Amino acid sequence: VSDFFSLMAEAAARFDPRYAEEGYAYGTEPNEWLAECVNKRLSDVSAAGLCVLSLGEGEGRNAMFLMKRGFHVTALDASSVGLAKARSWADTEGVGHLLETAVVDVTTYPFESTTIDVVVSIFCHLPVELRRSTHAACVRALQQNPAGGVIIVEYYSPRQLEFRTGGPSTVDMLCTAEQLREE
């Protein structure tokens, strides 16, 4: 529990000031991988009524992309500032009814008590053990859904440390594609 509070406090301290600035820290376009997955792999699926759980949503750029396609999005993040910006943007764009936000610890979120069709985790880096347990909880929640579900993730790999262009600075917060498949 104390690890969570320090992790959450660190994340909020890092992102709240960034999200409090004018504009959007990561822009308003969705993550390219997410857009590709939705446009290619979910294009034949009616989004109406489908529930997406987005981990580490920030200011809402991915949620906005999903809501404009009819998905209902529950956005989870450590930053209340980012989620407030996401809420305001959704309301302005007329899709606020499709958005729920929660400032929570994604590692202890009650996934199994929520109907989930899609889990999105774009650069929501967690220490390895917390990532594994969080992913396992997401899989269990999707398995409860009679229709199954989809997980869309993108993380930096340990090779990112060589480039020094962003992402976590410790290998414990990074992962390989093989590790993700195992999880």
N, C-alpha and C positions, 0 to 999 in steps of 0.2 A: 504494500500500500504506500509506504513512504517513497518507493521508487517511482510510483505513479505520480504522486504529488510533485516530486522534483521534475519529472519528465514533463508533466502538464505545465508546471510553472515555467520551465525553460522554454517550452514551445510558445506559450502565451507571451513571455517576455521577448522572444525573438520576433514573433509575427504580429502582435498587436500594434506596435509602432509602425511597422511596414504597412499594415492594412489601414491604419488611421490616415495615411497620406492620401492626397487627392488622386483620383484615378484608380487603376487596378494593378497591383504589383506584378501579376503574371498576365496581364492583358484580359481581354474579354472573349477571346477565341478559346474553344475547348482544347484540351490536350490532344495532339495529333493522333496518338495511339488510340485514345478513347473514341475519337470521331471515326477513325478507320474501322475499329471493331464494331461500333454501332451501325455505321453505314453499310458495311459489308456483311457482317455476321448476324445482325438483328434487323436488317432492312425488310425482311418478309414477316416480321412479328409486329402485331398491333400493340403499340405501347400503351394504349388506353387501359388504365387500371393496373398496369404493371408497376411494381414498387422497386425502386433502386435505393440502396443504402450506399452512400458515398462517404468513405473514411478520409478524414483530413481534407475536407472540401474547401476550406479557406473562404475566399470572397465569392465563390459561386459560379465561376466560369464553366465548369463541367456540369454543374446542376442546371444552369441556364440552357445549355445545349440540349440536355436530356428533357427538361420540362417543355421546351419548344417543340419537342417531338411527341409530347403527350405522356411521358413518364411521370409518375409521382416520385419525388425525391425526398429522402430523409438525409440531410446533410449533417455530418458529425465533425466536430473540430474542437481543438483546445482554445481557439481564439474567438472570444465573444465579439470582438471588433470585426473580424472577417465575416462571421455569420450574420451580424447585423447589416453589413454591407450587402451580403447575398440576399437577405430578406428584403431590403429596400429596393434592390435591383429587380427582384422577382415581382414585387408589387408594382413597380413602375412599368414593367413589361407586360403586366396583366396575367402572369402565371403564378402569382403568389399562392393561389389556392392549391397548387401542386407541390408546395415546398413546406417541409417541416425542418426545423433546425434544432440542434441540441449541442450544448457545450458539455462534452462528456469525455470520459476515458474510454477510447475505442477498445482498449484491451479488456475491459470488464462490461462492455455494453451487453445487454440481454438479447443477443441475436436470436436465440431460439424462441423468444416470446414475440417475435415480430415476423409478419409475412414479408418475405424477401424473394424477389425474382432475379435481381441482379445486384451484385456487390461490385463497387468500383473503389479501387485503392490506387490512386495515382500519386506517387512519391510520398506516401504516408509511411515514412521510414520509422521503424521501431527496432529496439534491440532484438536480437535473434529469438530468444525464448518468448518474448511477448508477441513478436510477429507470428511465430509458429502457433501459439495458442489462440491468437486472434483469427488466423486463417482457419484453424481447425473449427472454431466456433462458427465462422461464416459457412463453412462446408456443411456442418451439422444443420444449420438453419435452412440452407438450400435443400438439403435432403428431406426436410419435413414438407417441402412444397411438392405436392403431387405432380406438378409439371416440371419439376427440376429447377435448374437455374443456371446462371452464368456468373463467373467471376472474371473481372477485367482488372488487371494490375499492370503497373509499370513502376519499376524501381531502378535506382542506379546499382550497377554491379561493382564489385571491388576494384575493377579496372578503372573506375571513375577517379580513384585517388591519384592515379598517374596524371590525369588531365588538369586537376585542380580548377575546374570550371563550375562547380556547384555541387550540391548534395552534401550528405553527411561526411564528416572528416574522419570517421572511425569505421573500420571494417565490420564491426559488430552491427552496424546499422545498414549495411549493404548486403546484397544477396545475388546469387547467380540464378539463371533460368533453371538449372538442375535442382537447386534448393527449393525453388518455388514449386516445381512439379512434385517433389517429395512431400511438401507441406499440403 
